[in-house]
Amino acid sequence: MLETEVTYTLEFGGKLYIIEHVLARVCRETGEQALLPRSSSASRR
């Protein structure tokens, strides 16, 4: 897993939010993303 910044999209209340520069771990083989806890809680504010 590679720790890097990604762009995260979130649909909430019928609106689409695009959040850039979110820290995540990304699998080099599959591209699967796992947001780091610090980043995911900050995006909910």
N, C-alpha and C positions, 0 to 999 in steps of 0.2 A: 504494500500500500504506500502510495506517495501522498504526502501532505502538501496541499496546494490551495490556491484560491479558485473558487468556481462561481458561476452565476446560478442563482437559485430562483425558481419561479414558484409562486404561491397564489392559489385562487381562494379568495375569502370574500364572502358577502356579494358574490356575483362580479367581483372585480379581480383583475389579474395584476399581481405585484411582481416586479422583477428586482431582485436584490443582488447586487454585484459585490465581488470581493469577499465572499463567504469562505471561511476556512473549512476544509473538508479533507478527508482521506479518500483517495481515488485508487481503485484497483487498476493496475497496469494492464492486466489481461482483459478484463470485461468492461472497464470504464464505470463500474458501479461506484456511486458516491455515498459516503457516510459523513454527514455533517458533524462537526465537533460540538460538544454540548455548549460551550461558551458562545459559539456563533449562533446556534439555533435558538437559544433563549433570547439573545439580543435582537434577533429579527422579529420577535413577537411583540416588541415594545411599540 
